[in-house]
Amino acid sequence: MKVLRIPQISAEEYIEKQIVKIRETVGGGRVLLALSGGVDCSVSAALLSKAGVKLTCILVDHGFMRKNEANEVKNAFADWDLELITVDAEERFLAKVKGVSEPEQKRKLIGEEFIRVFEEQAKKIGVVDFLAQGTIYTDVIESENKDGKAAVKSHHNVGGLPESIKFKGIIEPVRELYKNEVREISAILGLPDYITKRQPFPGPGLAIRVIGEVTKERLDVLRDADYIYREEIAAAGLNTDINQYFAVLTDMRSVGVKDGMRTYGYIAALRAVNTVDLVTARFARLPYEVLEKVSARITSEVVPRGGIGISRVVYDITDKPPGTIEWE
Ligand code: XMP
């Protein structure tokens, strides 16, 4: 059994200790948690649920999630003792980013809207005693480096903490852990593999993987392409080797030919990286056979929306630095 870094105890002991700590801190109070499906907040939710406290989780579906993702999160927690409120906020998020192409502006608008939706839901719930979040040890170090003092991790790193919700304190059940330890605890708690092994996913989601203007049509085209990519990576048994991989929909179009007809679709890019800490990364040397299959499937299977599909697929061979992992 693996010994965790802080404190030097086993994963099982860590779980027990956290449960006791949560019970002592929260008592009969209500805890509110923004649940995105990421492993950190999912494990936090699971620990709080195991502790038997009154827990309400809010899943804000901003419409920028990957294919089936909102349902996967709901299914993962279907048998857990917690209240899960899913907010279908796709339309209002799409309205917010309509006509916006600049990445930082997208992030800012999405972050602000996220907080607004979260606050609205919190108001409906009434009294909230504690906010919980999935801060992990690397977040603590990063914020210490930034400010010289430990700051609170903001939801999705962009919007900051909700200001209008009054609460007694913050609960961070995985604060002492590194990511691999959170994953280990996730498996022990019995969360499904698609949560335990979930790749890092940016808070603004696919909105920053649709380069340029974000529309429902373009998001749907990307969702399909990304799904095919993930399927093929898994089929090749590479999903546990590569740390992060995803498709990007560029705003460039290119001429192609399909069934003897000229096409003029978007160019999709595939990204796959290996990284220890997300600070530096190397592009993954994917086998050509896998790339070939993904490219063939994407160009033939992705249904055009608004008359535009994907006519060409390219592979990103940029390390970080000089590139970032995400394109925006
Ligand atoms: P970059 O693109 O900066 O990404 O090399 C490093 C890691 O961070 C993820 N990422 C985000 N995560 N909110 C997040 O929670 C964000 O706004 C965000 N932007 C990038 C990215 O997927 C990669 O794992």
Residues whose N, C-alpha, C, O or C-beta is under 5 A from the ligand:
A	BS01	XMP	H156 N157 P200 F201 P202 G203 P204 L278 T324 I325 E326
